[in-house]
Amino acid sequence: MASAVAHCHKHGLILRDLKLRRFVFSNCERTKLVLENLEDACVMTGPDDSLWDKHACPAYVGPEILSSRPSYSGRAADVWSLGVALFTMLAGRYPFQDSEPALLFGKIRRGTFALPEGLSASARCLIRCLLRREPSERLVALGILLHPWLREDCSQVSPPRSDRREMDQVVPDGPQLEEAEEGEVGLYG
């Protein structure tokens, strides 16, 4: 997933509405990932990746999109969404949850979340590097690929047996994934 986002950013493509269900395995071995449905993506023609619209899935939206600032970094917003996706895959729940959108957005604006027990120090570090409130302090997509957690031997960092689940069985607690992603027209529409 990080490699796909880094590739898109390298070529000026801002995904804008990044979420887990946009990524689909394209082979039986689950070694090849495809990024589906790029209808919300936009192509940037220079280094300035400023966006002005408030388009994102509520569960994955970054605090800068919810702020009163007139624009935000599209790349940093994609990285935040990638952090939400990583947290969700490792914890089985979203980092910020509430059934009321106003309360959910308040939690996202504050940027405080509890990391689940049992994650390796490097996994915890990567999540924190992606879910920083200040967009300029987040890793860039290419930097994610260089993070120690992605470079570790996967056989040494597998979760304890009681926590193992098939990835397609991991469903976040609270509002279900489908419910959280239903209002995809925009945050306020």
Wavefront OBJ file of the C-alpha trace (Angstrom):
o trace
v 0.000 0.000 0.000
v 2.774 2.410 0.925
v 4.578 1.601 -2.302
v 1.445 2.335 -4.350
v 0.943 5.685 -2.604
v 4.635 6.578 -3.015
v 4.418 5.743 -6.726
v 1.318 7.917 -7.130
v 2.897 10.843 -5.257
v 6.110 10.559 -7.282
v 4.039 11.027 -10.432
v 1.976 13.904 -9.031
v -1.177 11.921 -8.294
v -2.936 12.836 -5.044
v -5.440 10.149 -4.062
v -7.618 12.349 -1.802
v -9.968 9.612 -0.624
v -7.627 6.839 0.422
v -9.124 3.952 2.404
v -8.660 0.222 2.820
v -11.358 -0.877 0.436
v -9.632 0.946 -2.443
v -6.854 -1.666 -2.270
v -7.610 -5.115 -3.674
v -5.394 -8.178 -4.042
v -5.112 -9.067 -7.712
v -3.821 -12.613 -7.383
v -4.610 -15.741 -5.333
v -1.294 -15.579 -3.466
v -2.162 -12.109 -2.155
v 1.190 -10.739 -3.205
v -0.028 -8.182 -5.744
v -2.126 -5.198 -4.737
v -4.190 -2.988 -7.015
v -5.427 0.487 -6.151
v -9.013 0.726 -7.396
v -11.276 3.629 -8.234
v -9.236 6.772 -8.695
v -12.233 8.981 -9.505
v -11.443 11.333 -6.605
v -7.724 11.585 -7.369
v -6.182 14.678 -8.892
v -2.952 15.271 -10.784
v -0.639 18.000 -9.537
v 1.649 19.576 -12.115
v 4.251 21.001 -9.751
v 5.600 20.735 -6.215
v 2.625 22.603 -4.726
v 0.080 19.990 -3.661
v -2.373 22.393 -2.025
v -6.015 21.383 -2.155
v -9.037 23.419 -1.099
v -11.974 21.043 -1.125
v -13.022 19.080 1.938
v -13.456 15.696 0.270
v -12.605 12.581 2.303
v -14.116 9.599 4.061
v -14.912 10.573 7.689
v -12.987 7.660 9.254
v -9.832 8.530 7.276
v -9.940 12.340 7.144
v -6.916 14.258 8.443
v -7.202 17.048 11.019
v -5.963 19.655 8.536
v -8.966 18.974 6.291
v -11.252 19.608 9.266
v -9.491 22.852 10.180
v -10.517 26.338 9.114
v -7.369 26.713 6.989
v -8.244 27.490 3.374
v -5.960 24.790 1.926
v -4.037 21.685 2.942
v -1.314 19.400 1.576
v -2.859 16.615 -0.486
v 0.182 14.383 -0.045
v 0.178 14.794 3.743
v -3.567 14.060 3.822
v -2.937 10.835 1.861
v -0.233 9.865 4.371
v -2.651 10.453 7.275
v -5.201 8.185 5.580
v -2.504 5.557 5.077
v -1.772 5.786 8.816
v -5.451 5.206 9.599
v -5.415 2.182 7.271
v -2.271 0.759 8.915
v -3.684 1.262 12.414
v -6.937 -0.416 11.337
v -5.153 -3.435 9.857
v -2.980 -3.928 12.941
v -5.582 -3.141 15.614
v -8.797 -4.309 13.962
v -10.441 -0.956 14.676
v -10.141 2.663 13.615
v -7.862 4.932 15.681
v -10.671 7.513 15.981
v -14.222 6.286 16.495
v -17.611 7.756 17.257
v -21.085 7.300 15.809
v -21.649 11.081 15.859
v -19.667 12.852 13.109
v -19.084 15.992 15.210
v -17.567 13.926 18.043
v -15.522 11.841 15.595
v -14.131 14.994 13.977
v -13.288 16.417 17.415
v -11.242 13.304 18.209
v -9.458 13.552 14.863
v -8.701 17.267 15.406
v -7.150 16.470 18.806
v -5.146 13.656 17.227
v -4.951 11.535 20.363
v -5.338 7.791 20.044
v -4.351 4.718 22.038
v -2.044 2.224 20.398
v -3.024 -1.385 21.077
v -0.841 -3.585 23.242
v 1.348 -6.109 21.496
v 2.550 -3.980 18.585
v 6.286 -3.891 18.024
v 8.114 -0.672 18.861
v 8.794 -0.035 15.179
v 5.109 -0.553 14.231
v 4.099 1.884 16.968
v 6.706 4.350 15.713
v 5.472 4.143 12.117
v 1.845 4.695 13.131
v 2.865 7.734 15.189
v 4.897 9.086 12.247
v 1.864 8.827 9.956
v -0.782 10.120 12.376
v 0.922 13.335 13.476
v -1.502 16.234 13.808
v 0.817 18.631 12.020
v 0.990 17.619 8.326
v 4.553 18.914 7.853
v 5.767 16.545 10.603
v 4.443 13.380 8.932
v 6.637 11.077 6.915
v 6.374 11.501 3.168
v 5.174 8.443 1.254
v 8.669 7.537 0.051
v 9.958 7.821 3.637
v 7.445 5.206 4.756
v 9.154 2.649 2.529
v 12.439 3.308 4.351
v 10.951 2.922 7.833
v 12.449 0.053 9.882
v 9.052 -1.612 10.395
v 8.674 -2.237 6.654
v 12.242 -3.463 6.426
v 11.996 -6.001 9.283
v 11.790 -9.732 8.654
v 8.037 -10.424 8.726
v 8.540 -13.865 10.277
v 9.936 -12.183 13.394
v 7.144 -9.652 13.834
v 4.015 -11.741 13.351
v 1.353 -11.170 16.016
v 0.770 -13.654 18.828
v -1.310 -16.675 17.800
v -4.436 -15.455 19.609
v -4.380 -12.193 17.632
v -3.943 -13.725 14.180
v -6.825 -13.165 11.784
v -7.302 -13.313 8.075
v -7.118 -9.735 6.818
v -10.543 -9.975 5.177
v -11.986 -10.882 8.590
v -10.678 -7.748 10.306
v -13.630 -5.409 10.740
v -13.257 -2.257 12.821
v -15.297 -1.912 16.007
v -17.807 0.901 16.288
v -19.347 2.092 13.049
v -18.805 -0.672 10.520
v -16.483 -0.075 7.584
v -19.338 0.147 5.097
v -21.245 2.626 7.285
v -18.178 4.791 7.821
v -17.487 4.892 4.103
v -21.077 5.400 2.899
v -21.099 9.203 2.872
v -18.334 9.499 0.309
v -19.706 12.520 -1.537
v -17.816 14.702 0.912
v -17.603 15.501 4.576
v -20.520 17.857 4.566
v -22.611 16.600 1.650
l 1 2 3 4 5 6 7 8 9 10 11 12 13 14 15 16 17 18 19 20 21 22 23 24 25 26 27 28 29 30 31 32 33 34 35 36 37 38 39 40 41 42 43 44 45 46 47 48 49 50 51 52 53 54 55 56 57 58 59 60 61 62 63 64 65 66 67 68 69 70 71 72 73 74 75 76 77 78 79 80 81 82 83 84 85 86 87 88 89 90 91 92 93 94 95 96 97 98 99 100 101 102 103 104 105 106 107 108 109 110 111 112 113 114 115 116 117 118 119 120 121 122 123 124 125 126 127 128 129 130 131 132 133 134 135 136 137 138 139 140 141 142 143 144 145 146 147 148 149 150 151 152 153 154 155 156 157 158 159 160 161 162 163 164 165 166 167 168 169 170 171 172 173 174 175 176 177 178 179 180 181 182 183 184 185 186 187 188 189
